[in-house]
Amino acid sequence: MEQLSGVGVLDKAVALLDAVERGPLTLSELVARTGLSRATAHRLAVALQTHRLLGRDAAGRFVPGPRLAAGGSLGLPAALLRELPGVLAGLRDATGESSQLYARRGALRVCVAAAERASGLRDTVPVGSTLPMTAGSGAQVLLAFDPDPDPALLARAVFSSAVLAEVRARGWAASAGEREEGLASLSAPVRDATGLVVAAVSVSGPAERLHRAAPTPPAELLAAAARLSELAGAASALDAPSWP
């Protein structure tokens, strides 16, 4: 492969990251896409996974990792990102539904991490995907707890201000068919030490399964939100200034 920076190992690692941005890839597909040897591709991909720049989906394919997906202005703490795959996997196993974490980036929400069902009907949201802030329970949570919501976003949303008020009152959100026909999701807020909502943790799947959760969300969803809030809160408390 062509060397661009003069640092061969860096160019090879970036080639792997570029490749998975186009979609999940097996090791063989990584080799074909990048032109690297199988041994080199595997060694670098595993190293990038250790640093949470790559991850694996339910089929074992390489995908963007939570640190890569949380780049830019999301500002999620490293402690949360480190524990996130385990928390989402536990939520998936406990509920039997796909789980995700979304953080806001302007008028979009980004899927920072996901744990998908290995089989059966599922709602696959690739890590790094950007979804609108105008539909879905994750968007409801992020907008409901926004202290200064954008009127233009609210005007385009498929849910009403009354729905957002209900989300604030009960502390979680539900949607069915807002983002895609036949799919539903439930979401809860993740807060930092100040109480600011920094992300939304979700479970999603076919509407006929998730509708059984209403009007009470799975206890496991609220427990996952509490655990992630604990991690975000501890990190933000450590970053806070200490005054004499």
N, C-alpha and C positions, 0 to 999 in steps of 0.2 A: 504494500500500500504506500501511497505518497506521504512523505513526511512534510508537515507544514511548519511546525514550530522549531524543528531541529532537536526536539526531545522525543525520541521515538516512542517510549513507553506512554508518554502523555498523549501523543497523537493516536496511539492505538486505543487507549482508554476512551478518548473522546469519540472515536469512531464507533465504539460499542454504544455509548450514550446516544449518539445520533441515530443509530440503527433502531433502538427500542422506542424512540420518540414516534416512530411511524406505526407502532403496534407491537403486541407481544411476540416474542421470538424464541424458538427453541435454540439450543446450542448449535445444532446443525445449520439453522437459518442464520444465526449470528455469524458463523464461519462463512457462509455463502455471501452474506450481505457485506461483510467487511474485508474479506480476503485474507483474514488472519488464519494461522494454523489452529487446529482444534485445541491443542494444548495451551497455546497462548490465549485464545479467546476464553477458554474455561478459567485459566488462572486469573486473568484480569477481571472477568465477570464476577467471580467469587470474591475477589478483593473489593470490587465496587459494591457488592452486596454487603460486605462487612461494614463498609462505611455508609450504608443506607442510601447510596446513589443508584443502585439497582435493587429490585425486589423480584419475587416470584409470584405468579398468579396460581390459581387452584390447579391448573394443568401443569405446573412446573416451568412455565415459560418465563423468560426474563422480561421485566417491565420496569419503567422508571420507579425508583425508590422514593420513599417519603421525603428524604432530604432534597432530592431533585425537584419533586413536585411542589415542595414548600418553599422553593426559591423565590426570589424577587421580594415583594413587600409583605408576604404573609407573616413573617416574624414569629413563627411557632418555636417554642423553646426546644433545645436538643433533648432534654430529659423526656419531654412528651413524645418526640419523634422516636426515641430509642425504645420506649415501651409500647408504642402505638400498634405495631403488628401483632403482638401478643394479646393486647386488649381487644382488638377487632376480631382476631381469630376466636377468642373466647366468647365474644358476643355472637358470632356466626354459629359456633357449635352449640351454644345454649338456646338460641332461638330457631336454628335451622334455616335462617335467612341470610342473604348477603349483607355485609356491613361495610360502611364507608365513613370516612371523616372528610368533611368539607370545610374549607376556609375561604374567606371572601377576598377577591381581588377586583376592586372597583365594581363594575356592573355585572361581574361574573363570579361564580364560585368554582373553586378548584378541588378536584378529588385528590386529596393528599395521600391517602392510603385506602386500601380495600381488602376485604377477605371474602372471596367468592365461594359459593357452594360448589362442590366438586362435580355434582351431577344434578339432574332434574331441572325443573323450571327455575330460572334465576334471572336477576337483573344485573347484568354485567356493566360496570362503570370502570373503564380502564384508569389506572393511576395517571394523574396528569391531565385528565379530561377537564374541560371547562364547560360548565352548564350555566344557563341563565339564572339570574336572581329573581325571575318573575314567575317561576313554577316549581312545585315540589316542596316537600316538608323541610328539607335542608334550607332552601331559600326563605321559607316562612320564618324559621328560627333566626337566621342571620338578619332579616329585616325587622322582625318583631322587636328585637332587643337593640337595634341600632338607635342611639340617642338622637341622631339627626338624619333620618331617612331621606333619600332622594325622591322628591315628588314625582319626577319623571319615571322612576322605577315603579313606584306605587301605582302610577296611572296605567302602566303596561302589564301589571301583574294579573294573573288569572284568579288570584285570591283577593278578598276584600280587606279593608282596614278592620272590619269587625272580626274577621278570622285572625288577624294579627293580634288584636286585643285579647282574643280568647287564648292564643298561644302564650302571651305574656302572663295571663291570669293562671293558667294551669301548668305552665313550665315545660310544655312539649308540643309537638306539631304532628299532624297527620295529613296525608294527601292521597288521592286516588285518581289516576288518569290525568293528572295535571301535566306531567312531562311526556308521558307516553300511554296510549290507551291500554288498559288492562294491567298496568303496573301501579303499585302503591308503595308508600314509604312512611316510616315514623322516625322522627328526629328529636333530639334533646340538645340543649346548649352546653357548651364547654366554656367555663369561665376562668379568668386569671384571678390573682389574689385580690384585685380591686373590685371584682364582680363583673368586669367587662367580658362580654361574650366574644371569644376569639375563634370559635369553630362550632360546627354542628356534627354530632355523631348520629348515624342513621342505620336503620335496617330497611331493606327494600326487597320486593318480590311481587309475585302475582297478587292482584287485589283480593281475590277470593280467600287467600290465606291470611293476609294481613288485616283484612276487615274484621276478623274474629278478635283482634286485639282491642278494638274500640269498645267502650270509651276509655279503657285503661291500657296504657302502653306496657310492654313487657318489663318486668322489674329488672331484667338483665340490661335493658337499654339505659334505664336510669342509673343503674350501678356503673355501667361503662362511662357514662357522662360524668358521674361523680369521681371516678378514678382518674379520668383524663383531666378534670378540673383540678384535682389534687396535685397532679404533676405540673400543670400549667401554673397553678398558684404558688407552688413551692419554688419553681424556677423564677417567677416574677418577683417573689419576695426576696430571693437571693440577689436579684439584680437591682433591687430598690436601694436608694442612697441611705446611708446611716448618718443621722444628724447627731452632733454632740449635745 
